[in-house]
Amino acid sequence: MKVKVIPVLEDNYMYLVIEEITREAVAVDVAVPKRLLEIVGREGVSLTAVLTTHHHWRVPPALTGLRAPPLQFGAIHVRCLLTPGHTSGHMSYFLWEDDCPDPPALFSGDALSVAGCGSCLEGSAQQMYQSLAELGTLPPETKVFCGHEHTLSNLEFAQKVEPCNDHVRAKLSWAKKRDEDDVPTVPSTLGEERLYNPFLRVAEEPVRKFTGKAVPADVLEALYKERARFEQAGEPRQPQARALLALQWGLLSAAPHE
C-alpha cells in the first residue's frame, strides 16, 4: 500500500492510496479534482473510490456527504469511522492491507491533526473528545494523514501547554526544519501523537493543570479556548506556497524526527 501526499491550495492535503498489485486506488478529500486526475493518469492506476471526511467550501459540492460502508479494494480494507466535532457528520477512514508489513493508515481530516485537532464548527467539545478517544484506540503504529499543514503552530501551542515536555520540544525543532525546507510534516503516528498532542493528552496531569479542569471533555473545551487566545495573540502566519507536485510516502518510511 502506497500513499501519495498531495499538497493543494494554501495548506490542504489530499491523498491517493494505491494498492500496488492490482493498481487500484482510492482518493481522500479531493479538493482539486483536476490535479488528482492528472496524478491518477501519471501513476497509471484505476481510481475506484473517493472518500470525503467532511463538507467544506473547499470540497467540491458533488463530493460532499459521501458515506461508505466497510469496503475493500484489492487487498486494502477501509473502516469508516464517524468522528463528529469539527462537523456533525465528520468521517475518518482507517485503512490496512492484508498480509503486509506496512502499518495501517488513518485519514483523519479535521478531526485529528499533527499535534492538534480541528475546531468545533458544528459539534461540541464532548463530541470531539469522544471522537478523539475512539481514534486513540487504534494501533499506535497507525500513520496519521490529516487534512491540513498546521503542525508548526500546533506544536507552538503544545509547548505553551506543556513547556517541560521533551517530546514537544523535539517535534517542534523537527517541524521548524521541515517548514524551512518547505516539506510536509505528514504523516505522524498515533503513538507519537499521544506523546505531544495536548488534545490527546487531556487525562495527563500537566494538561489538566494548564487548563484548571479535571473532566476530560472540560479539559478539551478549555484547550480550545486557550488555543483561540494563543492564535489571536500571535502574528498571523503566512501560508506556505507549497508545490502542487505529489510527494510520495511509503507507509513504512516514517519521517525522521531528528
C-alpha positions in Angstrom: 0.0 0.0 0.0 1.4 3.3 -1.1 0.2 6.8 -0.1 0.8 9.8 -2.2 0.7 13.1 -0.2 -0.7 15.9 -2.4 -0.4 19.5 -1.1 -3.0 21.8 -2.6 -4.5 25.3 -2.1 -2.9 27.1 0.8 -2.4 24.4 3.4 -4.7 21.5 2.4 -3.7 17.9 1.8 -5.5 15.4 -0.4 -4.3 11.8 -0.8 -4.1 8.9 -3.3 -3.8 5.5 -1.8 -2.5 2.8 -4.2 -2.8 -0.9 -4.0 0.4 -1.8 -5.7 -0.6 -5.3 -7.0 -3.9 -4.5 -8.7 -3.1 -0.8 -9.2 -6.5 0.1 -7.8 -6.6 3.4 -5.9 -8.7 5.4 -3.5 -8.6 9.2 -3.1 -9.2 11.1 0.1 -10.5 14.7 0.4 -10.3 15.7 -3.3 -10.2 19.5 -3.0 -8.7 19.9 -6.5 -10.2 17.2 -8.8 -8.2 18.2 -11.9 -4.9 17.8 -10.0 -5.9 14.4 -8.7 -6.9 13.2 -12.2 -3.5 14.3 -13.5 -1.7 12.2 -10.9 -4.0 9.2 -11.4 -3.2 9.3 -15.1 0.5 9.6 -14.5 0.5 6.8 -12.0 -1.4 4.5 -14.3 -3.9 3.5 -11.6 -7.6 2.8 -11.6 -9.5 5.2 -9.3 -12.1 3.0 -7.6 -13.3 5.2 -4.7 -13.3 8.7 -3.4 -13.6 9.3 0.4 -14.6 12.6 1.9 -14.0 13.4 5.5 -16.4 16.4 5.8 -18.3 19.0 4.0 -16.4 22.2 3.4 -16.5 25.1 0.9 -13.1 23.9 -0.4 -14.5 20.4 -1.2 -16.5 20.2 -4.5 -20.2 20.0 -3.7 -20.6 16.8 -5.7 -18.4 15.0 -3.3 -19.9 16.2 0.0 -22.0 14.0 2.1 -20.3 10.8 0.8 -20.8 7.9 3.2 -19.4 4.4 2.6 -19.9 1.1 4.4 -16.9 -1.1 5.2 -15.3 -1.7 1.8 -12.3 -3.3 0.2 -10.3 -2.5 -3.0 -7.7 -5.0 -3.9 -6.1 -6.1 -0.6 -6.8 -2.8 1.1 -9.6 -2.6 3.7 -11.4 0.6 4.7 -13.1 1.1 8.0 -15.3 4.2 8.1 -15.4 6.0 11.5 -17.9 8.6 12.4 -15.9 11.3 14.2 -18.2 14.3 14.8 -16.9 17.5 16.4 -15.5 19.7 13.6 -18.7 19.0 11.7 -21.7 16.9 12.7 -21.1 14.3 10.1 -17.3 14.2 10.0 -15.8 10.9 8.9 -12.3 9.4 9.4 -11.0 6.4 7.5 -8.8 3.6 8.8 -7.0 1.6 6.0 -5.0 -1.5 6.2 -3.7 -4.2 3.9 -3.9 -8.0 4.5 -0.6 -9.9 4.8 1.5 -6.8 4.6 4.2 -5.5 6.9 3.1 -1.9 6.2 1.4 -0.2 9.2 -2.2 0.9 8.8 -3.2 4.4 7.9 -5.7 6.9 9.3 -7.1 9.7 7.2 -8.4 12.0 9.9 -9.4 15.1 8.0 -10.0 17.9 10.5 -10.7 15.6 13.5 -7.1 14.8 14.4 -4.1 16.7 13.0 -0.4 16.6 13.8 -0.1 17.9 17.4 -3.6 19.3 17.3 -7.2 18.8 16.2 -9.9 20.7 14.2 -12.1 23.4 15.7 -15.7 22.6 16.7 -17.7 24.3 14.0 -20.9 22.2 14.3 -20.2 19.8 17.2 -19.3 20.1 20.8 -16.2 19.6 22.8 -17.8 16.4 24.3 -18.3 15.1 20.8 -14.8 15.9 19.8 -13.5 14.2 23.0 -15.4 11.1 22.2 -14.2 11.1 18.6 -10.5 11.6 19.6 -10.9 8.9 22.2 -12.1 6.5 19.5 -9.2 7.3 17.2 -6.9 6.9 20.2 -7.9 3.2 20.4 -6.3 2.4 17.0 -2.9 0.8 16.9 0.0 3.1 18.0 1.9 2.4 14.7 -1.0 3.8 12.7 0.2 6.5 10.3 -1.9 9.7 10.6 -2.6 11.6 7.4 -4.5 14.8 8.3 -6.3 17.4 6.3 -4.0 20.5 6.8 -0.5 21.6 7.3 -0.8 23.2 10.7 1.9 21.3 12.5 4.2 24.2 13.4 1.5 26.4 15.0 0.0 23.3 16.7 3.4 22.5 18.3 4.0 26.1 19.4 0.7 25.9 21.3 1.5 22.4 22.6 4.8 23.9 24.0 2.8 26.6 25.8 0.6 23.9 27.3 3.5 21.6 28.4 6.7 23.7 28.4 8.6 20.8 30.1 7.5 18.1 27.6 10.7 16.9 25.8 8.7 15.2 23.1 7.0 18.5 22.2 10.4 20.3 22.2 12.0 17.7 19.9 9.0 17.6 17.5 8.9 21.4 17.3 12.5 21.6 16.4 12.0 18.9 13.7 8.9 20.7 12.3 10.7 24.0 12.1 13.4 22.4 9.9 10.6 20.8 7.7 9.0 24.3 7.4 12.3 25.9 6.3 12.7 23.2 3.7 9.0 23.6 2.6 8.4 19.8 3.2 5.2 18.3 4.6 5.1 17.1 8.2 2.7 14.3 7.5 2.4 11.5 8.4 2.9 11.2 12.1 1.8 8.1 14.1 -0.8 7.7 16.8 1.9 6.6 19.2 3.8 9.8 18.6 0.6 11.9 18.9 0.0 10.6 22.4 3.3 11.9 23.4 3.0 15.6 22.3 -0.6 16.3 21.2 -2.3 18.1 24.1 -5.8 17.3 22.6 -4.9 13.6 23.1 -3.4 14.2 26.5 -6.4 15.6 28.3 -6.0 13.0 31.1 -2.4 13.9 31.7 -1.7 16.0 34.9 0.3 18.8 33.2 -2.5 19.4 30.7 -5.1 19.4 33.4 -3.1 21.8 35.4 -2.7 24.1 32.5 -6.5 24.2 31.9 -7.5 24.1 35.6 -10.0 21.4 34.7 -10.3 17.7 35.6 -13.1 16.1 33.5 -11.5 15.2 30.1 -14.2 16.9 28.0 -13.9 20.0 30.1 -10.1 19.9 29.6 -10.6 19.7 25.9 -13.0 22.6 25.9 -10.6 24.7 27.9 -7.8 23.8 25.5 -9.9 25.2 22.6 -10.4 28.5 24.4 -6.7 28.8 25.3 -5.7 27.9 21.7 -8.1 30.7 20.4 -6.4 33.2 22.7 -3.0 31.9 21.7 -3.8 32.4 18.0 -5.2 35.8 18.5 -2.2 37.0 20.4 0.3 35.8 17.8 1.1 37.3 14.4 -0.8 35.7 11.5 1.3 33.1 9.8 1.7 33.5 6.1 0.6 30.3 4.3 3.4 28.5 2.5 3.5 28.4 -1.3 3.7 24.6 -1.4 4.4 22.9 -4.7 1.5 21.1 -6.2 3.7 18.1 -7.1 2.6 15.0 -5.2 5.0 13.8 -2.6 5.2 10.0 -2.2 5.4 8.4 1.2 5.6 4.7 1.7 3.7 3.7 4.8 6.8 2.1 6.2 9.0 5.2 5.8 8.2 7.4 8.8 9.5 10.9 8.5 12.7 11.3 10.6 12.3 13.3 13.9 15.9 14.4 14.2 
